[in-house]
Amino acid sequence: MNIIDAAQPVRAGEELDISRIESFLRKAVPGLTGGISISQFPSGHSNLTYLITAGDREFVLRRPPFGRKVKTAHDMGREYRVLKALRPLYPYCPEALAYTEDETVLGCPFYIMERLKGIILRKEPPPGMDLSAAAARRLCERLIDVFVELHRVDYRGSDLENLGRPEGYVQRQVTGWSERYRGARTPDAPDCEAVMAWLLERMPSASPAPAVIHNDYRFDNVVLSPKDPQRIIGVLDWEMATIGDPLMDLGGALAYWIDRDDPEEAQAIRLVPTHREGMMTRREVVAHYCARMDLPEENMDFYYVFGLFRLTVIAQQIYYRFYHRQTQDRRFGMLIFAVHVLEKKARQVMTTGKI
């Protein structure tokens, strides 16, 4: 049984001009043979990801979503430059091959990278994949260790040095995401004002040393080896990478982590199989990460609430496009449920302090 992540037919309304793609690809990657075919990876709610097959070679094309563009959220050129600069320092990055801002090709900037062929864990493991309790535990440990490897990258003196401004990073994130939420709120969404006020009040006065951070690190953004599913061979989706506080990155990762004993409404919005027997709990993730990074386990309720709120904003921004009929993707209509669940969880952590 094939457990490698597979593409599907392109969704209606998200088709690409195959003749223009073929012309661009043959110029960008010399020596291609055979015809061109295009399919689409169906998951993900932000930038669109397509599989381009040319003879016996496979590539991935990334482009912004159709419809409303959130300011600075879909910068293809930036993502391409991050991959080019980070790959020599962090071998889990796919190889970026070509980028263009010529909108006569697709009507938007886009880039092409190598395809990392492997297993991607989504809501449930793919049929045929053995994920015993012991294997799940080892995979969690490896996931965090690869995360720590990223946060230990020495970016100084490289092309990554100007990727972000670490000074004042936490404050900019809290105020910036608050502004984004207010700008994307629809009448059926919670106001989140209590959460935003709590974050502003509880911001830490000091942060760990700045690091390269991914800002969307989770199981379905890593690629596992088909021969050894305990081994991570790639990390995907670098659109929000920057230089910032690594604990903010950890908080963002925790927002996706649904424990086995979390309530049914949280299980309903789960994207990855962190509920399975043997998977670490959020508290264990924090302990393992902080031990590897030699950091104290303090103030984690702030970082977790921030992660939950940021995910609330992302879901709301995508739902905004559906609400205003700027996309035909029906998956986006369900995101208002996630917005309410995440906001409720954030308020619960604010009250109890429990991760």
C-alpha contacts under 8 A as a table, 3 or more apart, distances in Angstrom:
res1	aa1	res2	aa2	distance
1	M	127	P	7.70
1	M	128	G	6.25
2	N	128	G	7.81
3	I	118	G	8.00
3	I	119	I	6.25
3	I	126	P	5.70
3	I	127	P	6.76
3	I	128	G	6.68
3	I	129	M	6.72
3	I	226	P	7.48
4	I	117	K	6.87
4	I	118	G	4.97
4	I	119	I	4.63
4	I	120	I	7.31
4	I	226	P	6.72
5	D	117	K	7.38
5	D	118	G	6.21
5	D	119	I	5.33
5	D	120	I	5.82
6	A	41	F	6.95
7	A	39	S	5.78
7	A	40	Q	5.07
7	A	41	F	4.46
7	A	42	P	6.82
7	A	50	Y	7.62
7	A	51	L	6.57
8	Q	39	S	5.50
8	Q	40	Q	5.25
8	Q	41	F	6.11
8	Q	42	P	6.63
9	P	38	I	7.98
9	P	39	S	5.02
9	P	40	Q	5.92
10	V	14	E	6.59
10	V	15	E	6.07
10	V	38	I	7.61
10	V	39	S	5.30
10	V	40	Q	4.98
11	R	14	E	5.54
11	R	15	E	6.88
11	R	40	Q	7.51
12	A	15	E	6.64
12	A	328	Q	7.97
13	G	328	Q	7.22
14	E	66	F	7.16
16	L	21	I	7.64
16	L	106	L	6.96
17	D	20	R	5.56
17	D	21	I	6.29
17	D	105	V	7.96
17	D	106	L	7.02
18	I	21	I	5.02
18	I	22	E	6.00
18	I	36	I	7.49
18	I	37	S	7.50
18	I	38	I	7.29
19	S	22	E	5.12
19	S	23	S	6.26
20	R	23	S	5.13
20	R	24	F	6.18
20	R	105	V	5.73
20	R	106	L	7.62
21	I	24	F	5.16
21	I	25	L	5.95
21	I	105	V	7.05
21	I	106	L	7.95
22	E	25	L	5.14
22	E	26	R	6.08
22	E	36	I	6.35
23	S	26	R	5.49
23	S	27	K	6.52
24	F	27	K	5.38
24	F	28	A	6.16
24	F	105	V	7.67
25	L	28	A	4.99
25	L	29	V	5.81
26	R	29	V	5.39
26	R	30	P	5.80
26	R	31	G	7.47
26	R	32	L	6.28
27	K	30	P	6.07
28	A	97	L	7.71
28	A	98	A	6.22
29	V	32	L	6.71
29	V	97	L	7.75
32	L	54	A	6.66
32	L	55	G	7.20
32	L	57	R	7.95
33	T	54	A	6.52
33	T	55	G	5.40
33	T	56	D	7.96
34	G	54	A	5.79
34	G	55	G	4.22
34	G	56	D	7.82
35	G	53	T	7.95
35	G	54	A	5.66
35	G	55	G	5.99
36	I	52	I	6.91
36	I	53	T	5.61
36	I	54	A	4.69
36	I	55	G	7.10
37	S	52	I	5.88
37	S	53	T	5.23
37	S	54	A	6.76
38	I	50	Y	6.77
38	I	51	L	5.75
38	I	52	I	4.85
38	I	53	T	6.49
39	S	50	Y	5.72
39	S	51	L	5.20
39	S	52	I	6.77
40	Q	49	T	6.15
40	Q	50	Y	4.19
40	Q	51	L	5.67
41	F	48	L	8.00
41	F	49	T	5.73
41	F	50	Y	5.74
41	F	51	L	6.95
44	G	47	N	7.44
44	G	48	L	7.41
45	H	48	L	7.71
45	H	318	I	7.10
45	H	332	F	7.67
46	S	64	P	7.32
46	S	65	P	6.30
46	S	318	I	7.47
47	N	62	R	6.59
47	N	63	R	5.72
47	N	64	P	4.61
47	N	65	P	5.25
47	N	74	H	6.74
48	L	62	R	5.69
48	L	63	R	5.38
48	L	64	P	5.99
48	L	65	P	5.74
49	T	60	V	6.70
49	T	61	L	5.72
49	T	62	R	4.79
49	T	63	R	6.80
50	Y	60	V	5.58
50	Y	61	L	5.08
50	Y	62	R	6.58
51	L	58	E	6.93
51	L	59	F	5.89
51	L	60	V	4.81
51	L	61	L	6.45
51	L	115	R	7.94
52	I	58	E	5.75
52	I	59	F	5.02
52	I	60	V	5.89
52	I	61	L	6.92
53	T	56	D	7.20
53	T	57	R	5.90
53	T	58	E	4.60
53	T	59	F	6.39
54	A	57	R	5.28
54	A	58	E	6.28
58	E	114	E	6.97
58	E	115	R	5.94
59	F	112	I	6.61
59	F	113	M	5.83
59	F	114	E	4.86
59	F	115	R	4.91
60	V	112	I	5.59
60	V	113	M	5.34
60	V	114	E	6.06
60	V	115	R	5.49
61	L	110	F	7.07
61	L	111	Y	5.83
61	L	112	I	4.52
61	L	113	M	6.60
62	R	76	M	7.63
62	R	110	F	5.70
62	R	111	Y	5.61
62	R	112	I	6.46
63	R	74	H	7.99
63	R	76	M	6.84
63	R	108	C	7.30
63	R	109	P	6.71
63	R	110	F	4.67
63	R	111	Y	6.97
64	P	69	K	7.83
64	P	74	H	5.54
64	P	75	D	7.87
64	P	76	M	7.37
64	P	108	C	7.36
64	P	109	P	7.73
64	P	110	F	7.41
65	P	68	R	7.89
65	P	69	K	7.42
66	F	69	K	7.90
66	F	326	Q	7.74
66	F	327	T	6.96
67	G	321	R	7.07
67	G	326	Q	4.97
67	G	327	T	6.13
68	R	321	R	6.40
68	R	326	Q	6.49
69	K	73	A	7.37
69	K	74	H	7.21
70	V	73	A	5.45
70	V	74	H	7.30
70	V	317	Q	7.83
71	K	74	H	7.63
72	T	75	D	5.84
73	A	239	E	7.61
73	A	240	M	7.62
74	H	239	E	7.01
75	D	78	R	5.42
75	D	79	E	6.46
75	D	239	E	7.19
76	M	79	E	5.16
76	M	80	Y	6.12
76	M	109	P	6.18
76	M	110	F	5.64
76	M	111	Y	6.65
76	M	239	E	7.53
77	G	80	Y	5.11
77	G	81	R	6.19
77	G	99	Y	6.96
77	G	100	T	7.85
77	G	101	E	7.83
77	G	109	P	7.39
77	G	110	F	7.52
77	G	111	Y	7.63
78	R	81	R	5.11
78	R	82	V	6.16
78	R	239	E	7.47
79	E	82	V	5.09
79	E	83	L	6.39
79	E	238	W	5.93
79	E	239	E	5.02
79	E	240	M	7.82
79	E	241	A	7.86
80	Y	83	L	5.28
80	Y	84	K	6.34
80	Y	96	A	6.36
80	Y	99	Y	6.96
80	Y	111	Y	6.65
81	R	84	K	5.06
81	R	85	A	6.10
82	V	85	A	5.26
82	V	86	L	5.82
82	V	160	L	7.08
82	V	163	L	7.91
82	V	238	W	7.32
82	V	241	A	7.58
83	L	86	L	5.25
83	L	87	R	5.79
83	L	93	C	6.26
83	L	94	P	7.09
83	L	95	E	6.95
83	L	96	A	6.10
83	L	238	W	7.46
84	K	87	R	5.86
84	K	88	P	7.86
84	K	95	E	7.11
84	K	96	A	6.05
85	A	88	P	6.77
85	A	89	L	7.82
85	A	158	S	7.35
85	A	159	D	5.67
85	A	160	L	6.17
86	L	89	L	5.33
86	L	90	Y	5.79
86	L	91	P	7.99
86	L	93	C	7.05
86	L	160	L	7.08
87	R	90	Y	5.03
87	R	91	P	5.24
87	R	92	Y	7.06
87	R	93	C	5.14
87	R	94	P	7.19
87	R	95	E	7.04
88	P	91	P	6.32
89	L	153	V	6.70
89	L	154	D	7.86
89	L	155	Y	7.99
90	Y	93	C	6.37
90	Y	149	E	7.90
90	Y	150	L	6.85
90	Y	153	V	7.24
91	P	94	P	7.83
91	P	234	G	7.72
92	Y	232	I	7.90
92	Y	233	I	5.86
92	Y	234	G	4.14
92	Y	235	V	5.40
93	C	234	G	5.84
93	C	235	V	5.71
93	C	236	L	6.93
94	P	113	M	6.65
94	P	114	E	6.07
94	P	115	R	7.24
94	P	116	L	6.67
94	P	234	G	6.65
94	P	235	V	7.46
94	P	236	L	7.38
95	E	113	M	5.58
95	E	114	E	5.46
96	A	111	Y	7.61
96	A	112	I	6.28
96	A	113	M	4.18
96	A	114	E	6.50
97	L	111	Y	7.56
97	L	112	I	5.63
97	L	113	M	4.97
97	L	114	E	6.98
98	A	111	Y	5.53
98	A	112	I	5.23
98	A	113	M	6.95
99	Y	109	P	7.52
99	Y	110	F	5.92
99	Y	111	Y	4.13
99	Y	112	I	6.41
100	T	103	E	8.00
100	T	109	P	5.61
100	T	110	F	5.90
100	T	111	Y	6.43
101	E	108	C	6.72
101	E	109	P	4.27
101	E	110	F	6.90
102	D	105	V	6.21
102	D	107	G	7.70
102	D	108	C	7.21
102	D	109	P	6.46
103	E	106	L	5.61
103	E	107	G	4.09
103	E	108	C	4.72
103	E	109	P	6.16
104	T	107	G	5.61
104	T	108	C	7.92
105	V	108	C	7.65
106	L	109	P	7.46
106	L	110	F	7.99
116	L	223	V	7.19
116	L	233	I	7.84
116	L	234	G	6.84
117	K	223	V	7.63
118	G	223	V	5.60
118	G	224	L	5.44
118	G	225	S	5.34
118	G	226	P	5.29
119	I	223	V	5.57
119	I	224	L	4.83
119	I	225	S	6.41
119	I	226	P	6.01
119	I	229	P	7.29
120	I	219	F	7.29
120	I	220	D	5.49
120	I	221	N	7.36
120	I	222	V	6.46
120	I	223	V	5.26
120	I	224	L	6.29
121	L	124	E	6.70
121	L	125	P	5.43
121	L	126	P	7.12
121	L	219	F	5.90
121	L	220	D	5.17
121	L	272	V	6.39
121	L	273	P	7.21
122	R	125	P	6.38
122	R	126	P	7.94
122	R	219	F	7.22
122	R	220	D	5.40
122	R	271	L	5.98
122	R	272	V	4.74
122	R	273	P	6.73
123	K	270	R	6.52
123	K	271	L	4.61
123	K	272	V	4.17
123	K	273	P	5.32
124	E	272	V	6.54
124	E	273	P	5.36
125	P	129	M	6.43
125	P	131	L	7.55
125	P	273	P	6.93
126	P	129	M	5.79
130	D	135	A	7.97
131	L	134	A	7.91
131	L	135	A	5.53
131	L	136	A	5.74
132	S	135	A	5.03
132	S	136	A	5.97
132	S	277	E	7.55
132	S	278	G	7.32
133	A	136	A	5.06
133	A	137	R	6.26
133	A	276	R	7.60
133	A	277	E	5.13
133	A	278	G	3.87
133	A	279	M	6.98
134	A	137	R	5.20
134	A	138	R	6.38
134	A	278	G	6.01
135	A	138	R	5.17
135	A	139	L	6.09
135	A	230	Q	7.09
135	A	278	G	7.55
136	A	139	L	5.08
136	A	140	C	6.23
136	A	276	R	7.70
136	A	277	E	7.39
136	A	278	G	5.23
136	A	279	M	5.21
137	R	140	C	5.20
137	R	141	E	6.38
137	R	278	G	5.07
137	R	279	M	5.16
137	R	280	M	6.41
138	R	141	E	5.13
138	R	142	R	6.20
138	R	230	Q	6.89
139	L	142	R	5.02
139	L	143	L	6.05
139	L	230	Q	5.30
139	L	231	R	7.62
140	C	143	L	5.02
140	C	144	I	6.34
140	C	279	M	6.42
140	C	280	M	6.48
141	E	144	I	5.32
141	E	145	D	6.12
141	E	288	H	7.57
142	R	145	D	4.93
142	R	146	V	6.15
142	R	230	Q	7.45
142	R	231	R	7.37
142	R	232	I	7.49
143	L	146	V	5.40
143	L	147	F	6.35
143	L	219	F	7.61
143	L	232	I	7.47
144	I	147	F	4.85
144	I	148	V	6.16
144	I	285	V	7.45
144	I	288	H	7.50
144	I	289	Y	6.29
145	D	148	V	5.00
145	D	149	E	6.22
145	D	289	Y	7.58
145	D	292	R	7.60
146	V	149	E	4.92
146	V	150	L	6.48
146	V	232	I	7.89
147	F	150	L	5.26
147	F	151	H	6.54
147	F	217	Y	7.76
148	V	151	H	5.02
148	V	152	R	6.19
148	V	289	Y	7.09
148	V	292	R	7.07
148	V	293	M	6.83
149	E	152	R	5.14
149	E	153	V	6.46
150	L	153	V	5.34
150	L	211	A	7.92
150	L	212	V	6.50
150	L	213	I	7.06
151	H	211	A	5.15
151	H	212	V	5.64
151	H	213	I	6.36
151	H	246	P	6.43
152	R	211	A	6.83
152	R	212	V	7.88
153	V	211	A	7.18
153	V	212	V	6.82
155	Y	158	S	5.50
155	Y	159	D	7.75
155	Y	160	L	5.76
155	Y	161	E	5.86
155	Y	211	A	7.81
155	Y	212	V	7.23
156	R	160	L	7.31
156	R	161	E	5.41
157	G	160	L	7.87
157	G	161	E	6.36
158	S	161	E	5.73
159	D	162	N	6.91
159	D	163	L	7.85
160	L	163	L	5.12
161	E	164	G	7.45
161	E	243	I	7.88
162	N	165	R	7.38
163	L	242	T	5.50
163	L	243	I	6.01
164	G	242	T	5.17
164	G	243	I	4.66
164	G	244	G	6.98
165	R	168	G	7.60
165	R	169	Y	6.73
165	R	243	I	6.42
165	R	244	G	7.09
166	P	169	Y	5.09
166	P	210	P	6.00
166	P	243	I	5.83
166	P	244	G	4.78
166	P	245	D	7.13
168	G	171	Q	5.56
168	G	172	R	6.24
169	Y	172	R	5.23
169	Y	173	Q	6.17
169	Y	244	G	5.97
169	Y	245	D	6.92
170	V	173	Q	5.13
170	V	174	V	6.27
170	V	203	M	7.16
170	V	204	P	7.98
170	V	244	G	7.97
170	V	245	D	7.13
170	V	248	M	7.67
171	Q	174	V	5.21
171	Q	175	T	6.13
171	Q	200	L	7.60
171	Q	203	M	7.15
172	R	175	T	5.32
172	R	176	G	5.55
173	Q	176	G	5.06
173	Q	177	W	5.86
174	V	177	W	5.58
174	V	178	S	6.14
174	V	196	M	7.49
174	V	199	L	6.75
174	V	200	L	6.57
174	V	306	F	7.56
175	T	178	S	5.08
175	T	179	E	6.24
175	T	200	L	7.59
176	G	179	E	5.18
176	G	180	R	6.29
177	W	180	R	4.91
177	W	181	Y	6.13
177	W	310	R	6.46
177	W	313	V	6.90
178	S	181	Y	5.17
178	S	182	R	6.36
178	S	196	M	6.29
179	E	182	R	5.25
179	E	183	G	6.16
180	R	183	G	5.04
180	R	184	A	6.16
180	R	313	V	6.95
180	R	317	Q	7.95
181	Y	184	A	5.15
181	Y	185	R	5.82
181	Y	313	V	5.23
181	Y	316	Q	7.22
181	Y	317	Q	7.43
182	R	185	R	5.31
182	R	191	D	7.83
184	A	313	V	7.87
184	A	316	Q	6.41
184	A	317	Q	5.43
184	A	320	Y	6.06
185	R	189	A	6.15
185	R	190	P	7.98
185	R	191	D	7.53
185	R	316	Q	6.72
185	R	317	Q	7.77
185	R	320	Y	7.27
186	T	189	A	5.49
186	T	320	Y	6.77
186	T	323	Y	7.80
188	D	336	I	7.71
189	A	316	Q	7.93
189	A	336	I	6.82
189	A	339	V	7.13
189	A	340	H	7.06
190	P	339	V	7.85
190	P	340	H	6.67
190	P	343	E	7.58
192	C	195	V	5.31
192	C	196	M	6.28
192	C	343	E	6.81
193	E	196	M	5.12
193	E	197	A	6.10
194	A	197	A	5.20
194	A	198	W	6.15
194	A	347	R	7.96
195	V	198	W	5.15
195	V	199	L	6.25
195	V	309	F	7.49
195	V	343	E	7.73
195	V	346	A	7.01
195	V	347	R	6.58
195	V	350	M	8.00
196	M	199	L	5.24
196	M	200	L	6.25
197	A	200	L	5.16
197	A	201	E	6.20
198	W	201	E	5.14
198	W	202	R	6.02
198	W	350	M	7.68
199	L	202	R	5.13
199	L	203	M	5.98
199	L	302	F	6.87
199	L	305	V	7.70
199	L	306	F	6.88
200	L	203	M	5.70
202	R	302	F	6.75
203	M	302	F	7.28
204	P	207	S	6.82
204	P	299	N	7.83
207	S	210	P	7.89
207	S	245	D	6.40
207	S	247	L	7.89
208	P	245	D	6.46
208	P	246	P	7.13
208	P	247	L	7.53
209	A	245	D	7.08
209	A	246	P	7.95
210	P	243	I	6.32
210	P	244	G	5.06
210	P	245	D	5.24
210	P	246	P	6.72
211	A	243	I	5.38
211	A	244	G	5.60
211	A	245	D	6.39
211	A	246	P	5.99
212	V	241	A	7.10
212	V	242	T	5.81
212	V	243	I	4.62
212	V	244	G	6.52
212	V	246	P	7.61
213	I	241	A	5.52
213	I	242	T	5.58
213	I	243	I	5.95
213	I	244	G	6.28
213	I	245	D	7.41
213	I	246	P	6.07
213	I	249	D	6.05
214	H	217	Y	6.02
214	H	238	W	6.20
214	H	240	M	6.42
214	H	241	A	4.39
214	H	242	T	6.86
214	H	249	D	6.77
215	N	238	W	7.92
215	N	240	M	5.59
215	N	241	A	5.71
215	N	242	T	7.79
215	N	249	D	5.30
215	N	252	G	6.50
215	N	253	A	7.75
216	D	221	N	7.67
216	D	237	D	7.46
216	D	238	W	7.77
216	D	240	M	7.15
216	D	249	D	7.59
216	D	252	G	6.65
216	D	253	A	6.56
217	Y	221	N	6.34
217	Y	222	V	7.97
217	Y	249	D	7.61
217	Y	252	G	7.47
217	Y	253	A	5.44
218	R	221	N	5.50
218	R	222	V	7.00
218	R	253	A	5.85
218	R	256	Y	7.02
218	R	272	V	7.92
219	F	222	V	5.55
219	F	272	V	6.27
220	D	223	V	7.62
220	D	271	L	7.91
220	D	272	V	6.63
221	N	235	V	5.83
221	N	236	L	5.01
221	N	237	D	6.45
222	V	232	I	6.73
222	V	233	I	7.62
222	V	234	G	5.56
222	V	235	V	4.38
222	V	236	L	5.91
223	V	232	I	5.77
223	V	233	I	5.63
223	V	234	G	4.86
223	V	235	V	6.22
223	V	236	L	7.63
224	L	228	D	7.41
224	L	229	P	5.20
224	L	230	Q	6.88
224	L	231	R	5.68
224	L	232	I	4.53
224	L	233	I	5.63
224	L	234	G	7.16
225	S	228	D	5.09
225	S	229	P	5.05
225	S	230	Q	7.34
225	S	231	R	5.65
225	S	232	I	6.16
225	S	233	I	5.92
226	P	229	P	5.77
228	D	231	R	5.67
229	P	232	I	7.43
232	I	235	V	7.92
237	D	240	M	7.91
238	W	241	A	5.29
244	G	248	M	7.86
245	D	248	M	5.41
245	D	249	D	6.84
246	P	249	D	4.95
246	P	250	L	6.34
247	L	250	L	4.80
247	L	251	G	6.13
247	L	303	Y	6.62
248	M	251	G	4.99
248	M	252	G	6.28
248	M	303	Y	5.66
248	M	306	F	7.56
248	M	307	G	7.26
249	D	252	G	5.10
249	D	253	A	6.36
250	L	253	A	5.06
250	L	254	L	6.21
250	L	303	Y	7.41
250	L	304	Y	7.92
251	G	254	L	5.08
251	G	255	A	6.45
251	G	300	M	7.60
251	G	303	Y	4.55
251	G	304	Y	4.41
251	G	305	V	7.42
251	G	306	F	6.61
251	G	307	G	4.68
251	G	308	L	7.82
252	G	255	A	5.35
252	G	256	Y	7.40
252	G	303	Y	7.64
252	G	304	Y	6.95
252	G	306	F	7.29
252	G	307	G	3.95
252	G	308	L	7.01
252	G	310	R	7.37
252	G	311	L	7.49
253	A	256	Y	5.77
253	A	257	W	6.90
253	A	307	G	7.15
254	L	257	W	4.96
254	L	282	R	6.48
254	L	304	Y	6.32
254	L	307	G	6.85
255	A	258	I	7.86
255	A	304	Y	6.50
255	A	307	G	5.21
255	A	308	L	4.93
255	A	311	L	7.01
256	Y	270	R	7.10
256	Y	271	L	7.12
256	Y	272	V	7.59
257	W	270	R	7.80
257	W	272	V	7.65
257	W	274	T	6.04
257	W	281	T	7.91
257	W	282	R	6.58
258	I	262	D	6.46
258	I	266	A	6.87
258	I	267	Q	6.73
258	I	270	R	6.30
258	I	274	T	5.80
258	I	275	H	5.98
258	I	282	R	7.85
259	D	262	D	5.31
259	D	274	T	6.28
259	D	275	H	5.04
259	D	280	M	8.00
259	D	281	T	5.61
259	D	282	R	6.90
260	R	274	T	7.45
260	R	275	H	4.24
260	R	276	R	6.66
260	R	277	E	7.78
260	R	281	T	7.87
261	D	275	H	7.94
262	D	266	A	6.20
262	D	267	Q	6.79
263	P	266	A	5.48
263	P	267	Q	6.46
264	E	267	Q	4.96
264	E	268	A	6.20
265	E	268	A	5.07
265	E	269	I	6.95
265	E	341	V	6.81
266	A	269	I	5.52
266	A	270	R	6.48
266	A	341	V	6.74
267	Q	270	R	5.09
269	I	338	A	6.12
270	R	273	P	7.56
273	P	276	R	5.93
274	T	279	M	5.65
274	T	280	M	7.37
274	T	281	T	7.93
275	H	279	M	6.61
276	R	279	M	5.73
280	M	283	R	7.85
280	M	284	E	5.57
280	M	285	V	6.14
281	T	284	E	5.10
281	T	285	V	6.22
282	R	285	V	4.96
282	R	286	V	6.28
282	R	355	I	6.51
283	R	286	V	5.15
283	R	287	A	6.24
283	R	355	I	6.27
284	E	287	A	4.98
284	E	288	H	6.04
285	V	288	H	5.23
285	V	289	Y	6.04
286	V	289	Y	5.20
286	V	290	C	5.96
286	V	297	E	7.15
287	A	290	C	5.32
287	A	291	A	6.04
287	A	297	E	7.03
288	H	291	A	5.25
288	H	292	R	6.29
289	Y	292	R	5.21
289	Y	293	M	6.11
290	C	293	M	4.98
290	C	294	D	5.54
290	C	295	L	4.77
290	C	296	P	6.31
290	C	297	E	6.41
291	A	294	D	4.99
291	A	295	L	6.51
292	R	295	L	7.94
297	E	300	M	6.55
299	N	302	F	5.63
299	N	303	Y	7.03
300	M	303	Y	5.07
300	M	304	Y	6.02
300	M	355	I	7.40
301	D	304	Y	5.11
301	D	305	V	5.99
301	D	349	V	6.62
301	D	350	M	7.21
301	D	353	G	5.51
301	D	354	K	6.72
301	D	355	I	6.21
302	F	305	V	5.23
302	F	306	F	6.08
303	Y	306	F	5.06
303	Y	307	G	6.16
304	Y	307	G	4.96
304	Y	308	L	6.20
304	Y	355	I	7.05
305	V	308	L	5.02
305	V	309	F	6.06
305	V	346	A	5.16
305	V	349	V	6.76
305	V	350	M	7.18
306	F	309	F	5.05
306	F	310	R	5.98
307	G	310	R	5.16
307	G	311	L	6.16
308	L	311	L	5.19
308	L	312	T	6.16
308	L	342	L	5.92
308	L	343	E	7.27
308	L	345	K	7.59
308	L	346	A	6.03
309	F	312	T	4.83
309	F	313	V	6.30
309	F	342	L	7.06
309	F	343	E	6.70
309	F	346	A	6.82
310	R	313	V	5.09
310	R	314	I	6.30
311	L	314	I	5.02
311	L	315	A	6.13
311	L	342	L	7.61
312	T	315	A	5.22
312	T	316	Q	6.07
312	T	338	A	7.39
312	T	339	V	5.06
312	T	342	L	5.94
312	T	343	E	6.71
313	V	316	Q	4.96
313	V	317	Q	6.00
313	V	339	V	7.73
314	I	317	Q	5.17
314	I	318	I	6.38
315	A	318	I	5.28
315	A	319	Y	6.06
315	A	335	L	5.85
315	A	336	I	7.40
315	A	338	A	7.14
315	A	339	V	6.26
316	Q	319	Y	4.87
316	Q	320	Y	5.91
316	Q	335	L	7.04
316	Q	336	I	6.77
316	Q	339	V	6.35
317	Q	320	Y	5.05
317	Q	321	R	6.89
318	I	321	R	5.44
318	I	322	F	6.91
318	I	332	F	6.49
318	I	335	L	7.72
319	Y	322	F	5.05
319	Y	323	Y	6.02
319	Y	332	F	5.40
319	Y	333	G	6.11
319	Y	334	M	7.88
319	Y	335	L	5.79
319	Y	336	I	6.45
320	Y	323	Y	5.01
320	Y	324	H	6.16
321	R	324	H	5.35
321	R	325	R	6.12
321	R	326	Q	4.91
321	R	327	T	6.02
322	F	325	R	4.89
322	F	326	Q	5.77
322	F	327	T	5.41
322	F	328	Q	7.14
322	F	329	D	7.44
322	F	330	R	7.73
322	F	332	F	5.94
322	F	333	G	5.99
323	Y	326	Q	7.65
323	Y	333	G	7.27
325	R	328	Q	7.04
329	D	332	F	5.97
329	D	333	G	7.84
330	R	333	G	5.46
330	R	334	M	7.57
331	R	334	M	5.81
331	R	335	L	7.41
332	F	335	L	5.43
333	G	336	I	6.71
334	M	337	F	5.84
334	M	338	A	7.28
335	L	338	A	4.99
335	L	339	V	6.28
336	I	339	V	4.96
336	I	340	H	6.50
337	F	340	H	5.36
337	F	341	V	6.34
338	A	341	V	5.02
338	A	342	L	5.98
339	V	342	L	5.34
339	V	343	E	6.16
340	H	343	E	5.23
340	H	344	K	6.13
341	V	344	K	5.18
341	V	345	K	6.21
342	L	345	K	5.06
342	L	346	A	6.16
343	E	346	A	5.10
343	E	347	R	6.37
344	K	347	R	5.25
344	K	348	Q	6.28
345	K	348	Q	4.99
345	K	349	V	6.31
346	A	349	V	5.26
346	A	350	M	6.20
347	R	350	M	4.94
347	R	351	T	6.34
348	Q	351	T	5.21
348	Q	352	T	6.17
348	Q	353	G	7.96
349	V	352	T	5.12
349	V	353	G	4.94
349	V	354	K	5.61
349	V	355	I	6.80
350	M	353	G	5.70
